[in-house]
């Protein structure tokens, strides 16, 4: 894997989760009490031996920069290679990139300087843990132009995924984009592998011909005449494409088997913030929840995920809630199916309730 470079998009389809991306990029959305979404793609690359990673930025990336810093938590603070933040502009203009192809074109200068043979391109919009070295191994073995990673799962009500079919050798033979579908399908998870030289040629050709869609203008025609393959990822996967999917991805961590899949054999690295241990008063009652450093619990917490520094007052009950950092929940409150962003204050005696399909969301810095 010393011959592989990584590229990560920190902002893709931010508009799908507007509640969480008003003040941050999608990659910096908090998850699981202490992580950010970008940690998964980045940690998978590091665990796969990739030591040069370009991070393509776009909007609201201040929190992303604060989180990533020099990259030392991922062992990417290096004199050569390491973590490199890439600007959200193309080579010729000062306009933000509008699509994936323009974003890749903006990274062309970075890729041309890289000596690595292969490139792994991934989004930071999902929770998963994959060994990219196995994808590279298959890619080299099949001598593919592109290898697209997919996950098989049930189609949802809104099918914004790119889905495809493969033959017995995993060669992609047909592609569907934004088409109604049902049953278990092969969903592209926004991770692909290519030779670096091939990707550079592909970018230049696509821009010259005015292409704007990676799936519609590149993958679909290539499936008919090209040499592209799929790689099946069989572990846990949850794409964050709505507030309800974000809620589900967090609640899944309360399942011991899913926690083991994500955090068992190889670490998921993140920025470390030192804080004192959580404190539980005699009146506290906690059931099946993840409580992180710096929390003070005086009430009842059930099936919840609490980030750092959350205060839960006396007589308060939280059920099925995701409470981000530095929230203050007063006394005698009742919160159910609530997602609360950072730095929120909830006054004594407040009752708030959502549902599994549509959690009640509280914006960052709100006082209720």
Secondary structure, 3 states (H helix, E strand, C coil): CCCEEEEEECCCCHHHHHHHHCCCCHHHCEECCCEECHHHHHHHHHHCCCCEEEEECCCCCHHHHHHHCCCHHHCCCCCCCEEEEECCECCCCCCECCCHHHHHHHCHHHHHHCCCCEEEEEECCEEECCCHHHHHHHHHHHCCCEEEEEEEEECCCCCCCEEEEECCCCEEEEEEECCCCCCEEEEEEEEEEEEHHHHHHHHHHHHHCCCCCHHHHHHHHHHHHCCEEEEECCCCEEECCCHHHHHHHHHHHHCHHHHHHHHCCCCCCCCCCCCCCCEECCCCEEECCEECCCCEECCEEECCEECCCCEECCCCEEECCEECCCCEECCCCEEECEEECCCCEECCCCEEECCCCCCEEECCCCEC
